[in-house]
């Protein structure tokens, strides 16, 4: 049995917008490594830049890179400024 909130959430979903699920492509790992190196070039070589999501698990997904950059709360704003300045 669905709750009222669950029904409302389901009802907001589109019946016409679909996503495409694609098989895992090993090239995505090389693409990630290139993106990671670019990010580290302006965030600093010690900054962790991690792959997450379906690519990390090497399973089918939407064909997108899920990149995770862990930072402490005190470093969040300076890191965001660097990302915005370099990536827009």
C-alpha positions in Angstrom: 0.0 0.0 0.0 1.4 3.4 -1.0 1.3 6.4 1.3 -0.3 9.7 0.1 3.3 11.2 -0.3 4.4 8.2 -2.3 1.4 8.4 -4.6 2.0 12.2 -5.1 5.7 11.5 -5.9 4.8 8.8 -8.5 2.2 11.1 -10.1 4.7 13.8 -10.7 6.8 11.5 -12.9 6.5 12.0 -16.7 4.8 9.4 -18.9 6.7 10.7 -21.9 10.3 11.3 -20.8 12.4 8.2 -20.9 16.0 7.4 -20.2 18.2 5.1 -22.2 20.0 2.4 -20.4 23.3 1.4 -22.1 25.7 -1.5 -21.5 28.9 -0.8 -19.6 31.6 0.6 -21.8 35.2 0.1 -20.6 36.2 3.3 -22.3 34.3 5.2 -19.6 37.2 4.4 -17.2 39.7 6.1 -19.4 37.3 9.1 -19.9 37.0 9.3 -16.1 40.8 9.2 -15.6 41.1 12.2 -18.1 38.4 14.1 -16.3 40.0 13.3 -12.9 43.4 14.6 -14.1 41.7 17.8 -15.3 40.0 18.4 -12.0 43.1 17.7 -10.0 45.0 20.1 -12.1 43.2 23.0 -10.5 41.9 21.4 -7.3 45.3 20.1 -6.3 46.9 16.8 -6.7 46.0 15.6 -3.2 42.3 16.2 -3.8 40.3 13.0 -4.0 38.3 12.7 -7.2 36.3 9.4 -7.3 34.1 7.5 -9.8 30.7 6.4 -8.5 27.5 5.1 -9.9 27.0 2.4 -12.5 30.4 3.1 -14.1 32.2 2.5 -10.8 30.3 -0.8 -10.5 30.9 -1.6 -14.2 27.2 -2.3 -14.8 24.7 -0.9 -17.3 23.4 2.6 -16.7 22.6 5.9 -18.4 26.1 6.3 -19.8 27.0 9.2 -17.6 29.9 9.8 -15.3 29.1 10.1 -11.6 32.1 12.0 -10.2 32.4 12.5 -6.4 34.7 15.0 -4.9 34.7 14.6 -1.1 35.6 17.8 0.8 35.2 18.9 4.4 32.5 21.4 5.3 35.2 24.1 5.7 36.6 23.4 2.2 33.3 23.2 0.4 32.9 26.9 -0.6 36.6 27.3 -1.8 36.3 24.1 -3.8 33.0 25.2 -5.4 34.6 28.5 -6.3 37.5 26.7 -8.1 35.0 24.4 -9.9 32.9 27.3 -11.0 35.9 29.4 -12.1 37.3 26.5 -14.2 34.2 24.8 -15.5 31.6 27.6 -15.4 
